[in-house]
Amino acid sequence: MRANPKIVFAQNPSLILNYLLIIARIFFRYQLVSDAHYAGVIAYNGNGLMQKALDLSNKLVDLVIVTNADHAEYIHNIGGKAVICEDPLPDIMKYNAHEDDSGKTVFYICSYDIDEPYDLAFKAARVLSRDNFKFLVSGNYKKANINPDDYPHITFLGYLPEAEYYTQFFQSNIILDLTDNENCLLCGAYEAMAAQRPLVVSDTLCLRSYFTKGTIFAKHDVNSIVNAVIQAYRERATLKIGISAWRESIYDHQNIRILNINRALGLPENS
């Protein structure tokens, strides 16, 4: 009521937040922009009722920001208006720490959600341990009922405070992040680019299209993950050069995306 905004941006998730703002828009008459991550477009659990609720929300808001062309097409097909803008790279350089060159450290980013093939990653870790790779895993493993004693070849870090989490990024040699979702740009992948650490991710069209340098892609089978990690470690110097080049181009790319959002909202291009 004090700010009387002309435009409101809201993340989705939360779907409840988006519906609250849809209702409030009746009284305050702002433009409502939904910044939709994967679960703001597609019901991650496949629930039909949830999908209908998402679709209705994405039709009712004035604009939906998505991260890839497939999601933009989906929004358009249900009668909504979408614009593509990938997430900006996180500002994590204040946590910069020296890389541990004494070992072969793989930092596996995991939240133990249903889209993550962590069972395959753990099997790959067992194979990699024979070649002296050290496998660290983030995330709350307790919610997956995992007993760390069953995996002596893995160090389970649990849910880390932000400073410890990003410091581990910089100290690691390789970042691993995997998803079964075809149209999901992974937070761990953005973070790896920000930390300039060689990245191993799932071999999906969405990830291949965006992370074009500094990245090795793995199919979801044990041998593919093992080979991708070994390749990333062997070629890590070249991959880091590729990441630096990618980062230089991605800032210009991001500025163009922001201009497209401004145009879609009828704002001056320098807003």
Backbone as CSV, one residue per row, in Angstrom:
resi,resn,N_x,N_y,N_z,CA_x,CA_y,CA_z,C_x,C_y,C_z
1,MET,0.831,-1.207,0.000,0.000,0.000,0.000,0.868,1.260,0.000
2,ARG,2.018,1.208,0.693,2.919,2.364,0.717,3.612,2.549,-0.630
3,ALA,4.075,1.442,-1.219,4.880,1.535,-2.445,4.022,1.748,-3.683
4,ASN,2.795,1.192,-3.678,1.903,1.274,-4.838,2.651,0.937,-6.135
5,PRO,3.221,-0.271,-6.231,4.078,-0.613,-7.371,3.293,-0.745,-8.677
6,LYS,3.967,-0.405,-9.760,3.375,-0.619,-11.080,3.608,-2.031,-11.578
7,ILE,4.691,-2.656,-11.091,5.036,-4.026,-11.498,5.463,-4.793,-10.250
8,VAL,5.008,-6.027,-10.128,5.428,-6.901,-9.034,6.002,-8.178,-9.637
9,PHE,7.195,-8.558,-9.202,7.826,-9.810,-9.592,7.698,-10.796,-8.434
10,ALA,7.355,-12.037,-8.744,7.241,-13.061,-7.704,7.773,-14.381,-8.235
11,GLN,8.483,-15.102,-7.383,8.969,-16.427,-7.785,7.849,-17.455,-7.710
12,ASN,7.914,-18.436,-8.584,7.013,-19.582,-8.542,7.833,-20.837,-8.783
13,PRO,7.938,-21.748,-7.778,7.349,-21.702,-6.445,7.755,-20.426,-5.687
14,SER,6.807,-19.924,-4.907,5.606,-20.479,-4.314,4.355,-20.191,-5.156
15,LEU,3.577,-21.249,-5.420,2.319,-21.091,-6.134,1.315,-20.305,-5.297
16,ILE,1.321,-20.530,-3.988,0.403,-19.805,-3.097,0.681,-18.306,-3.162
17,LEU,1.962,-17.944,-3.164,2.336,-16.532,-3.274,1.797,-15.944,-4.567
18,ASN,1.910,-16.664,-5.668,1.435,-16.152,-6.952,-0.074,-15.929,-6.946
19,TYR,-0.831,-16.863,-6.365,-2.285,-16.684,-6.294,-2.664,-15.524,-5.380
20,LEU,-1.942,-15.349,-4.287,-2.184,-14.210,-3.405,-2.005,-12.902,-4.166
21,LEU,-0.948,-12.825,-4.988,-0.682,-11.605,-5.748,-1.663,-11.418,-6.899
22,ILE,-2.175,-12.511,-7.443,-3.220,-12.410,-8.474,-4.466,-11.760,-7.887
23,ILE,-4.816,-12.166,-6.670,-5.981,-11.579,-6.000,-5.714,-10.114,-5.644
24,ALA,-4.524,-9.831,-5.109,-4.193,-8.459,-4.716,-4.143,-7.522,-5.917
25,ARG,-3.838,-8.066,-7.081,-3.766,-7.244,-8.292,-5.106,-6.571,-8.609
26,ILE,-6.202,-7.205,-8.208,-7.531,-6.632,-8.426,-7.624,-5.255,-7.776
27,PHE,-6.994,-5.106,-6.609,-7.100,-3.862,-5.844,-5.989,-2.876,-6.176
28,PHE,-4.801,-3.394,-6.485,-3.650,-2.508,-6.657,-3.284,-2.267,-8.117
29,ARG,-3.836,-3.082,-9.033,-3.737,-2.833,-10.477,-2.300,-2.745,-10.997
30,TYR,-1.425,-3.590,-10.479,-0.060,-3.677,-10.991,0.029,-4.755,-12.075
31,GLN,1.127,-4.728,-12.829,1.455,-5.853,-13.695,2.157,-6.919,-12.844
32,LEU,1.754,-8.170,-13.020,2.305,-9.259,-12.216,3.159,-10.171,-13.093
33,VAL,4.420,-10.302,-12.703,5.374,-11.135,-13.429,5.760,-12.313,-12.547
34,SER,5.572,-13.518,-13.066,5.938,-14.730,-12.334,7.285,-15.236,-12.847
35,ASP,8.251,-15.307,-11.951,9.576,-15.851,-12.279,9.517,-17.349,-12.004
36,ALA,9.243,-18.115,-13.042,8.929,-19.538,-12.876,10.150,-20.411,-13.088
37,HIS,10.575,-21.064,-12.041,11.583,-22.104,-12.173,10.873,-23.367,-12.658
38,TYR,11.608,-24.465,-12.790,11.022,-25.677,-13.382,9.680,-26.021,-12.746
39,ALA,9.631,-26.041,-11.409,8.413,-26.451,-10.704,7.321,-25.398,-10.754
40,GLY,7.610,-24.234,-11.325,6.581,-23.229,-11.548,5.894,-23.376,-12.878
41,VAL,6.363,-24.307,-13.702,5.758,-24.572,-15.005,5.199,-25.984,-15.064
42,ILE,5.990,-26.949,-14.632,5.611,-28.363,-14.679,5.539,-28.914,-13.262
43,ALA,4.429,-29.563,-12.930,4.294,-30.186,-11.607,5.340,-31.286,-11.474
44,TYR,6.290,-31.096,-10.574,7.427,-32.006,-10.478,7.020,-33.414,-10.070
45,ASN,5.856,-33.549,-9.393,5.407,-34.874,-8.952,4.399,-35.504,-9.903
46,GLY,4.142,-34.832,-11.040,3.217,-35.379,-12.027,1.756,-35.300,-11.632
47,ASN,1.429,-34.572,-10.566,0.052,-34.466,-10.079,-0.784,-33.615,-11.020
48,GLY,-1.895,-34.182,-11.533,-2.728,-33.487,-12.497,-3.394,-32.247,-11.938
49,LEU,-3.844,-32.306,-10.683,-4.491,-31.158,-10.056,-3.492,-30.017,-9.871
50,MET,-2.288,-30.360,-9.441,-1.245,-29.350,-9.297,-0.911,-28.706,-10.639
51,GLN,-0.876,-29.531,-11.706,-0.573,-28.994,-13.023,-1.643,-28.007,-13.484
52,LYS,-2.905,-28.313,-13.201,-3.983,-27.395,-13.563,-3.875,-26.088,-12.792
53,ALA,-3.488,-26.182,-11.517,-3.313,-24.969,-10.708,-2.167,-24.116,-11.246
54,LEU,-1.079,-24.772,-11.662,0.039,-24.050,-12.256,-0.366,-23.387,-13.567
55,ASP,-1.070,-24.146,-14.404,-1.489,-23.612,-15.705,-2.388,-22.386,-15.542
56,LEU,-3.338,-22.470,-14.604,-4.247,-21.330,-14.391,-3.468,-20.112,-13.911
57,SER,-2.564,-20.307,-12.968,-1.751,-19.192,-12.484,-0.953,-18.567,-13.614
58,ASN,-0.343,-19.402,-14.454,0.505,-18.897,-15.533,-0.301,-18.234,-16.648
59,LYS,-1.588,-18.539,-16.728,-2.469,-17.836,-17.669,-2.911,-16.488,-17.107
60,LEU,-3.092,-16.417,-15.787,-3.652,-15.216,-15.170,-2.620,-14.112,-14.952
61,VAL,-1.353,-14.472,-14.739,-0.338,-13.424,-14.551,-0.086,-12.725,-15.880
62,ASP,0.538,-11.570,-15.818,0.761,-10.792,-17.037,1.942,-11.298,-17.856
63,LEU,2.932,-11.904,-17.177,4.113,-12.399,-17.874,4.764,-13.479,-17.028
64,VAL,5.259,-14.519,-17.701,5.975,-15.598,-17.016,7.409,-15.621,-17.537
65,ILE,8.364,-15.522,-16.628,9.772,-15.661,-16.992,10.147,-17.128,-16.851
66,VAL,10.646,-17.732,-17.927,11.074,-19.129,-17.922,12.530,-19.201,-18.357
67,THR,13.123,-20.392,-18.228,14.559,-20.512,-18.501,14.878,-21.188,-19.828
68,ASN,13.859,-21.648,-20.565,14.165,-22.364,-21.807,12.999,-22.280,-22.780
69,ALA,13.291,-22.599,-24.048,12.308,-22.437,-25.120,11.127,-23.390,-24.982
70,ASP,11.349,-24.611,-24.510,10.250,-25.561,-24.366,9.214,-25.070,-23.362
71,HIS,9.681,-24.510,-22.252,8.746,-23.982,-21.258,8.029,-22.741,-21.788
72,ALA,8.731,-21.914,-22.565,8.085,-20.745,-23.163,6.970,-21.187,-24.109
73,GLU,7.235,-22.201,-24.911,6.212,-22.713,-25.826,5.029,-23.292,-25.055
74,TYR,5.319,-23.978,-23.955,4.240,-24.547,-23.147,3.338,-23.442,-22.597
75,ILE,3.930,-22.377,-22.079,3.142,-21.262,-21.542,2.296,-20.634,-22.638
76,HIS,2.864,-20.433,-23.801,2.111,-19.853,-24.919,0.947,-20.756,-25.319
77,ASN,1.163,-22.064,-25.300,0.126,-23.012,-25.723,-1.061,-23.064,-24.764
78,ILE,-0.845,-22.719,-23.484,-1.961,-22.714,-22.540,-2.609,-21.332,-22.448
79,GLY,-2.146,-20.395,-23.266,-2.758,-19.077,-23.305,-2.057,-18.025,-22.485
80,GLY,-0.859,-18.308,-22.023,-0.101,-17.337,-21.253,0.910,-16.594,-22.105
81,LYS,1.641,-15.696,-21.472,2.672,-14.922,-22.150,3.999,-15.168,-21.451
82,ALA,4.999,-15.586,-22.197,6.274,-15.979,-21.597,7.438,-15.289,-22.283
83,VAL,8.515,-15.102,-21.513,9.777,-14.615,-22.036,10.886,-15.441,-21.389
84,ILE,11.939,-15.708,-22.149,13.035,-16.540,-21.655,14.110,-15.664,-21.024
85,CYS,14.509,-16.047,-19.816,15.649,-15.395,-19.166,16.248,-16.378,-18.177
86,GLU,17.421,-16.887,-18.493,18.091,-17.797,-17.577,18.526,-17.041,-16.324
87,ASP,18.795,-17.772,-15.249,19.231,-17.141,-14.002,20.592,-16.466,-14.201
88,PRO,20.821,-15.347,-13.526,22.160,-14.756,-13.545,23.122,-15.614,-12.739
89,LEU,24.408,-15.512,-13.041,25.396,-16.226,-12.246,25.424,-15.658,-10.830
90,PRO,25.472,-16.515,-9.827,25.503,-16.011,-8.451,26.805,-15.291,-8.150
91,ASP,26.735,-14.297,-7.290,27.919,-13.528,-6.891,28.529,-14.219,-5.677
92,ILE,29.497,-15.098,-5.922,30.058,-15.903,-4.833,31.564,-15.712,-4.674
93,MET,32.137,-14.720,-5.363,33.585,-14.580,-5.324,34.118,-14.235,-3.934
94,LYS,33.271,-13.708,-3.057,33.743,-13.402,-1.703,34.097,-14.671,-0.935
95,TYR,33.636,-15.824,-1.434,33.957,-17.098,-0.788,35.135,-17.805,-1.463
96,ASN,35.790,-17.101,-2.386,36.862,-17.704,-3.167,37.924,-18.322,-2.257
97,ALA,38.252,-19.572,-2.555,39.281,-20.290,-1.796,40.148,-21.058,-2.777
98,HIS,41.371,-21.374,-2.367,42.291,-22.074,-3.247,41.793,-23.495,-3.518
99,GLU,41.910,-23.875,-4.780,41.547,-25.240,-5.163,42.514,-26.236,-4.530
100,ASP,41.986,-27.355,-4.087,42.806,-28.419,-3.506,43.390,-29.264,-4.641
101,ASP,44.629,-28.974,-4.999,45.274,-29.698,-6.103,45.910,-31.000,-5.652
102,SER,45.844,-31.277,-4.362,46.516,-32.476,-3.854,45.711,-33.752,-4.067
103,GLY,44.434,-33.608,-4.395,43.588,-34.785,-4.574,42.665,-34.628,-5.760
104,LYS,41.792,-35.584,-5.934,40.803,-35.558,-7.016,39.424,-35.412,-6.377
105,THR,39.053,-34.178,-6.076,37.839,-33.930,-5.313,36.658,-33.646,-6.231
106,VAL,35.612,-34.456,-6.085,34.356,-34.268,-6.819,33.310,-33.796,-5.818
107,PHE,32.713,-32.652,-6.076,31.652,-32.120,-5.213,30.326,-32.361,-5.920
108,TYR,29.534,-33.285,-5.376,28.242,-33.643,-5.967,27.147,-32.825,-5.287
109,ILE,26.468,-31.992,-6.070,25.406,-31.140,-5.546,24.108,-31.926,-5.574
110,CYS,23.529,-32.151,-4.408,22.351,-33.024,-4.338,21.394,-32.515,-3.263
111,SER,20.103,-32.552,-3.575,19.084,-32.208,-2.583,18.144,-33.386,-2.330
112,TYR,18.460,-34.540,-2.963,17.713,-35.785,-2.756,16.247,-35.659,-3.162
113,ASP,16.003,-34.874,-4.225,14.661,-34.770,-4.782,14.422,-35.897,-5.784
114,ILE,13.167,-36.016,-6.212,12.783,-37.173,-7.031,13.397,-37.141,-8.424
115,ASP,13.910,-35.984,-8.851,14.491,-35.899,-10.189,15.973,-36.226,-10.215
116,GLU,16.557,-36.535,-9.057,18.007,-36.701,-8.977,18.401,-38.176,-8.880
117,PRO,19.183,-38.672,-9.826,19.606,-40.083,-9.812,20.811,-40.309,-8.903
118,TYR,20.643,-39.975,-7.622,21.791,-40.041,-6.715,22.272,-41.465,-6.474
119,ASP,21.374,-42.450,-6.676,21.820,-43.839,-6.526,22.883,-44.181,-7.557
120,LEU,22.721,-43.691,-8.785,23.724,-43.916,-9.829,25.016,-43.167,-9.509
121,ALA,24.880,-41.935,-8.994,26.069,-41.154,-8.641,26.861,-41.847,-7.547
122,PHE,26.169,-42.450,-6.583,26.863,-43.133,-5.489,27.592,-44.381,-5.993
123,LYS,26.980,-45.084,-6.941,27.648,-46.252,-7.528,28.875,-45.815,-8.320
124,ALA,28.741,-44.696,-9.023,29.887,-44.161,-9.766,31.004,-43.767,-8.803
125,ALA,30.625,-43.206,-7.650,31.620,-42.803,-6.660,32.431,-43.996,-6.172
126,ARG,31.775,-45.143,-6.032,32.486,-46.349,-5.595,33.551,-46.744,-6.619
127,VAL,33.170,-46.669,-7.893,34.128,-47.000,-8.960,35.266,-45.985,-8.974
128,LEU,34.938,-44.711,-8.853,35.946,-43.650,-8.907,36.903,-43.696,-7.716
129,SER,36.427,-44.217,-6.592,37.293,-44.300,-5.409,38.494,-45.201,-5.654
130,ARG,38.363,-46.154,-6.575,39.477,-47.041,-6.901,40.599,-46.273,-7.594
131,ASP,40.245,-45.120,-8.172,41.233,-44.269,-8.834,41.541,-43.043,-7.980
132,ASN,41.277,-43.174,-6.666,41.631,-42.154,-5.668,40.835,-40.858,-5.795
133,PHE,39.644,-40.922,-6.374,38.777,-39.751,-6.371,38.098,-39.642,-5.012
134,LYS,38.050,-38.427,-4.494,37.366,-38.136,-3.240,36.000,-37.550,-3.559
135,PHE,34.949,-38.163,-3.053,33.579,-37.823,-3.432,32.873,-37.174,-2.244
136,LEU,32.528,-35.882,-2.390,31.802,-35.146,-1.364,30.390,-34.862,-1.852
137,VAL,29.396,-34.988,-0.965,28.001,-34.795,-1.353,27.333,-33.801,-0.414
138,SER,26.692,-32.791,-1.000,25.948,-31.827,-0.201,24.513,-32.325,0.006
139,GLY,23.744,-31.591,0.794,22.329,-31.884,0.948,21.989,-32.722,2.167
140,ASN,20.729,-32.645,2.551,20.239,-33.351,3.735,19.949,-34.805,3.387
141,TYR,20.955,-35.656,3.548,20.823,-37.073,3.195,19.826,-37.811,4.077
142,LYS,19.494,-37.260,5.236,18.578,-37.945,6.152,17.174,-38.067,5.571
143,LYS,16.786,-37.102,4.720,15.435,-37.168,4.167,15.298,-38.296,3.150
144,ALA,16.426,-38.849,2.693,16.406,-40.017,1.802,16.714,-41.296,2.573
145,ASN,16.720,-41.190,3.910,16.974,-42.352,4.778,18.303,-43.036,4.450
146,ILE,19.311,-42.220,4.213,20.637,-42.741,3.879,21.470,-42.849,5.149
147,ASN,22.104,-43.983,5.305,23.054,-44.200,6.395,24.458,-44.037,5.827
148,PRO,25.178,-42.993,6.211,26.527,-42.775,5.649,27.459,-43.960,5.831
149,ASP,27.235,-44.765,6.857,28.100,-45.924,7.086,28.013,-46.942,5.948
150,ASP,26.918,-46.873,5.179,26.763,-47.796,4.042,27.592,-47.360,2.836
151,TYR,28.157,-46.150,2.905,28.910,-45.600,1.764,30.259,-45.082,2.260
152,PRO,31.166,-45.954,2.615,32.465,-45.513,3.157,33.312,-44.738,2.151
153,HIS,32.978,-44.837,0.878,33.727,-44.152,-0.174,33.208,-42.740,-0.422
154,ILE,32.195,-42.295,0.352,31.576,-40.987,0.156,31.607,-40.207,1.464
155,THR,31.872,-38.896,1.370,31.755,-38.010,2.523,30.463,-37.211,2.399
156,PHE,29.512,-37.475,3.289,28.236,-36.769,3.280,28.368,-35.509,4.140
157,LEU,28.236,-34.346,3.501,28.438,-33.081,4.189,27.172,-32.572,4.858
158,GLY,26.013,-33.105,4.460,24.760,-32.592,4.984,24.439,-31.231,4.397
159,TYR,23.461,-30.575,5.001,23.064,-29.237,4.533,24.024,-28.206,5.116
160,LEU,24.758,-27.540,4.249,25.841,-26.645,4.684,25.386,-25.191,4.758
161,PRO,25.908,-24.428,5.712,25.729,-22.971,5.680,26.321,-22.411,4.388
162,GLU,25.818,-21.263,3.958,26.200,-20.710,2.657,27.706,-20.574,2.498
163,ALA,28.380,-20.021,3.484,29.822,-19.783,3.373,30.582,-21.092,3.186
164,GLU,30.234,-22.122,3.957,30.913,-23.416,3.837,30.608,-24.069,2.488
165,TYR,29.368,-23.926,2.057,28.941,-24.525,0.785,29.757,-23.955,-0.377
166,TYR,29.845,-22.631,-0.469,30.556,-22.033,-1.589,32.068,-22.165,-1.458
167,THR,32.578,-22.169,-0.252,34.006,-22.422,-0.079,34.366,-23.798,-0.614
168,GLN,33.483,-24.777,-0.382,33.727,-26.120,-0.902,33.718,-26.129,-2.427
169,PHE,32.893,-25.298,-3.039,32.890,-25.167,-4.498,34.281,-24.813,-5.006
170,PHE,34.866,-23.790,-4.420,36.163,-23.314,-4.892,37.279,-24.311,-4.602
171,GLN,37.168,-25.066,-3.527,38.219,-26.014,-3.173,38.159,-27.297,-4.002
172,SER,37.024,-27.568,-4.616,36.845,-28.826,-5.346,37.439,-28.745,-6.749
173,ASN,37.759,-29.902,-7.285,38.309,-29.983,-8.644,37.222,-30.125,-9.703
174,ILE,36.160,-30.854,-9.370,35.077,-31.119,-10.305,33.751,-30.924,-9.584
175,ILE,32.762,-30.327,-10.286,31.400,-30.206,-9.767,30.509,-31.167,-10.552
176,LEU,29.689,-31.927,-9.823,28.751,-32.874,-10.434,27.338,-32.498,-10.018
177,ASP,26.427,-32.394,-11.002,25.024,-32.094,-10.714,24.178,-32.811,-11.762
178,LEU,23.167,-33.562,-11.318,22.401,-34.426,-12.221,20.904,-34.247,-12.005
179,THR,20.137,-34.341,-13.093,18.683,-34.271,-13.010,18.048,-35.113,-14.103
180,ASP,16.897,-35.701,-13.777,16.110,-36.425,-14.768,15.193,-35.498,-15.553
181,ASN,15.026,-34.259,-15.100,14.129,-33.318,-15.758,14.786,-32.750,-17.009
182,GLU,14.107,-32.887,-18.128,14.692,-32.488,-19.405,14.879,-30.986,-19.538
183,ASN,14.019,-30.193,-18.918,14.058,-28.750,-19.124,14.421,-27.995,-17.856
184,CYS,15.388,-28.537,-17.136,15.806,-27.935,-15.879,17.253,-27.458,-15.991
185,LEU,17.458,-26.142,-15.818,18.808,-25.596,-15.720,19.198,-25.613,-14.248
186,LEU,20.236,-26.337,-13.929,20.566,-26.650,-12.538,21.283,-25.502,-11.832
187,CYS,20.866,-25.246,-10.588,21.535,-24.210,-9.793,23.015,-24.530,-9.626
188,GLY,23.334,-25.811,-9.404,24.722,-26.197,-9.238,25.561,-25.910,-10.464
189,ALA,24.935,-25.955,-11.635,25.657,-25.648,-12.866,25.991,-24.161,-12.945
190,TYR,25.014,-23.303,-12.624,25.303,-21.861,-12.556,26.441,-21.592,-11.569
191,GLU,26.380,-22.248,-10.424,27.378,-22.018,-9.378,28.761,-22.483,-9.817
192,ALA,28.817,-23.595,-10.549,30.101,-24.076,-11.059,30.715,-23.072,-12.032
193,MET,29.876,-22.479,-12.887,30.376,-21.468,-13.813,30.872,-20.237,-13.050
194,ALA,30.143,-19.859,-12.004,30.552,-18.698,-11.214,31.879,-18.948,-10.515
195,ALA,32.079,-20.177,-10.037,33.328,-20.538,-9.345,34.422,-20.964,-10.319
196,GLN,34.087,-21.053,-11.606,35.012,-21.480,-12.654,35.607,-22.850,-12.338
197,ARG,34.710,-23.782,-12.033,35.110,-25.163,-11.778,34.514,-26.068,-12.849
198,PRO,35.325,-26.956,-13.440,34.824,-27.884,-14.456,33.569,-28.603,-13.972
199,LEU,32.620,-28.770,-14.887,31.281,-29.214,-14.540,30.929,-30.497,-15.277
200,VAL,30.314,-31.433,-14.540,29.715,-32.630,-15.146,28.226,-32.588,-14.847
201,VAL,27.401,-32.575,-15.902,25.948,-32.521,-15.731,25.274,-33.544,-16.635
202,SER,23.972,-33.673,-16.448,23.174,-34.600,-17.238,23.165,-34.198,-18.708
203,ASP,23.107,-35.190,-19.570,23.140,-34.959,-21.013,21.731,-34.695,-21.524
204,THR,21.260,-33.455,-21.297,19.953,-33.049,-21.806,20.135,-31.919,-22.804
205,LEU,19.166,-31.760,-23.696,19.244,-30.714,-24.707,19.268,-29.333,-24.066
206,CYS,18.479,-29.152,-23.020,18.397,-27.865,-22.340,19.756,-27.470,-21.774
207,LEU,20.417,-28.392,-21.067,21.718,-28.100,-20.461,22.796,-27.933,-21.526
208,ARG,22.761,-28.773,-22.571,23.740,-28.649,-23.656,23.622,-27.308,-24.368
209,SER,22.393,-26.816,-24.506,22.158,-25.584,-25.256,22.697,-24.369,-24.529
210,TYR,22.715,-24.431,-23.195,23.124,-23.243,-22.429,24.570,-23.320,-21.958
211,PHE,24.962,-24.441,-21.376,26.325,-24.574,-20.844,27.220,-25.169,-21.939
212,THR,27.635,-24.302,-22.843,28.290,-24.742,-24.071,29.799,-24.913,-23.922
213,LYS,30.367,-24.429,-22.813,31.816,-24.563,-22.611,32.081,-24.916,-21.152
214,GLY,33.223,-25.555,-20.920,33.620,-25.887,-19.570,32.833,-27.010,-18.942
215,THR,32.114,-27.761,-19.770,31.152,-28.735,-19.265,31.299,-30.067,-19.977
216,ILE,31.188,-31.157,-19.205,31.131,-32.511,-19.751,29.752,-33.074,-19.419
217,PHE,29.142,-33.730,-20.396,27.770,-34.225,-20.237,27.773,-35.737,-20.062
218,ALA,26.942,-36.206,-19.122,26.910,-37.632,-18.783,25.509,-38.201,-18.948
219,LYS,25.428,-39.379,-19.572,24.184,-40.137,-19.570,23.963,-40.683,-18.160
220,HIS,22.744,-41.077,-17.884,22.440,-41.580,-16.546,22.660,-43.084,-16.449
221,ASP,23.932,-43.442,-16.545,24.367,-44.795,-16.220,25.744,-44.672,-15.574
222,VAL,26.107,-45.669,-14.814,27.305,-45.577,-13.985,28.554,-45.328,-14.825
223,ASN,28.724,-46.086,-15.904,29.928,-45.938,-16.727,30.047,-44.542,-17.322
224,SER,28.919,-43.988,-17.767,28.946,-42.656,-18.365,29.345,-41.604,-17.337
225,ILE,28.803,-41.711,-16.123,29.153,-40.746,-15.070,30.630,-40.871,-14.708
226,VAL,31.104,-42.115,-14.558,32.514,-42.340,-14.232,33.419,-41.749,-15.306
227,ASN,33.115,-42.050,-16.564,33.958,-41.576,-17.664,33.918,-40.053,-17.780
228,ALA,32.746,-39.458,-17.517,32.631,-38.002,-17.598,33.472,-37.323,-16.519
229,VAL,33.453,-37.861,-15.315,34.244,-37.287,-14.228,35.738,-37.411,-14.533
230,ILE,36.149,-38.583,-14.999,37.568,-38.782,-15.338,37.999,-37.827,-16.440
231,GLN,37.151,-37.675,-17.459,37.465,-36.762,-18.556,37.550,-35.319,-18.056
232,ALA,36.604,-34.926,-17.214,36.601,-33.556,-16.697,37.857,-33.277,-15.880
233,TYR,38.284,-34.262,-15.107,39.497,-34.071,-14.301,40.724,-33.999,-15.201
234,ARG,40.787,-34.870,-16.189,41.935,-34.902,-17.096,42.034,-33.611,-17.908
235,GLU,40.880,-33.052,-18.301,40.860,-31.873,-19.164,40.526,-30.595,-18.396
236,ARG,40.691,-30.614,-17.081,40.204,-29.504,-16.262,40.839,-28.163,-16.623
237,ALA,42.095,-28.148,-17.007,42.734,-26.874,-17.367,42.072,-26.267,-18.603
238,THR,41.807,-27.099,-19.609,41.142,-26.627,-20.825,39.712,-26.212,-20.539
239,LEU,39.027,-26.967,-19.679,37.642,-26.642,-19.345,37.546,-25.294,-18.634
240,LYS,38.513,-24.982,-17.788,38.502,-23.699,-17.089,38.666,-22.535,-18.068
241,ILE,39.486,-22.733,-19.075,39.634,-21.702,-20.115,38.301,-21.508,-20.834
242,GLY,37.620,-22.620,-21.109,36.312,-22.548,-21.751,35.285,-21.826,-20.902
243,ILE,35.317,-22.063,-19.592,34.386,-21.379,-18.689,34.620,-19.882,-18.718
244,SER,35.874,-19.464,-18.709,36.191,-18.033,-18.747,35.628,-17.385,-20.003
245,ALA,35.775,-18.057,-21.138,35.232,-17.528,-22.395,33.710,-17.488,-22.354
246,TRP,33.105,-18.525,-21.793,31.637,-18.592,-21.688,31.112,-17.458,-20.827
247,ARG,31.788,-17.192,-19.707,31.344,-16.138,-18.799,31.378,-14.765,-19.480
248,GLU,32.379,-14.540,-20.311,32.477,-13.250,-20.999,31.272,-13.021,-21.902
249,SER,30.832,-14.083,-22.587,29.712,-13.945,-23.521,28.367,-13.937,-22.821
250,ILE,28.273,-14.603,-21.663,26.967,-14.786,-21.043,26.435,-13.496,-20.433
251,TYR,27.305,-12.577,-20.052,26.829,-11.315,-19.491,26.114,-10.485,-20.559
252,ASP,26.650,-10.464,-21.774,25.961,-9.782,-22.873,24.641,-10.488,-23.181
253,HIS,24.662,-11.793,-23.177,23.451,-12.579,-23.410,22.383,-12.232,-22.374
254,GLN,22.799,-12.125,-21.106,21.855,-11.823,-20.031,21.257,-10.423,-20.199
255,ASN,22.065,-9.474,-20.630,21.553,-8.116,-20.841,20.482,-8.085,-21.918
256,ILE,20.672,-8.887,-22.958,19.658,-8.971,-24.021,18.367,-9.565,-23.471
257,ARG,18.488,-10.590,-22.642,17.306,-11.194,-22.031,16.535,-10.166,-21.195
258,ILE,17.268,-9.340,-20.444,16.620,-8.334,-19.601,15.920,-7.276,-20.456
259,LEU,16.540,-6.904,-21.557,15.891,-5.970,-22.482,14.581,-6.546,-23.008
260,ASN,14.557,-7.840,-23.271,13.335,-8.479,-23.756,12.225,-8.436,-22.708
261,ILE,12.594,-8.594,-21.434,11.601,-8.486,-20.357,11.046,-7.063,-20.308
262,ASN,11.933,-6.064,-20.386,11.482,-4.677,-20.360,10.519,-4.380,-21.507
263,ARG,10.849,-4.876,-22.697,9.972,-4.652,-23.850,8.606,-5.298,-23.628
264,ALA,8.617,-6.525,-23.090,7.356,-7.238,-22.861,6.467,-6.508,-21.854
265,LEU,7.089,-5.750,-20.942,6.339,-5.005,-19.933,6.083,-3.553,-20.322
266,GLY,6.533,-3.185,-21.517,6.335,-1.812,-21.973,7.205,-0.802,-21.264
267,LEU,8.379,-1.254,-20.789,9.289,-0.371,-20.069,10.369,0.160,-20.998
268,PRO,10.954,1.307,-20.664,12.116,1.781,-21.440,13.236,0.769,-21.372
269,GLU,14.039,0.670,-22.405,15.066,-0.344,-22.478,16.152,-0.140,-21.433
270,ASN,16.325,1.055,-20.934,17.352,1.318,-19.937,16.820,1.225,-18.514
271,SER,15.637,0.634,-18.330,15.056,0.529,-16.982,15.817,-0.482,-16.145
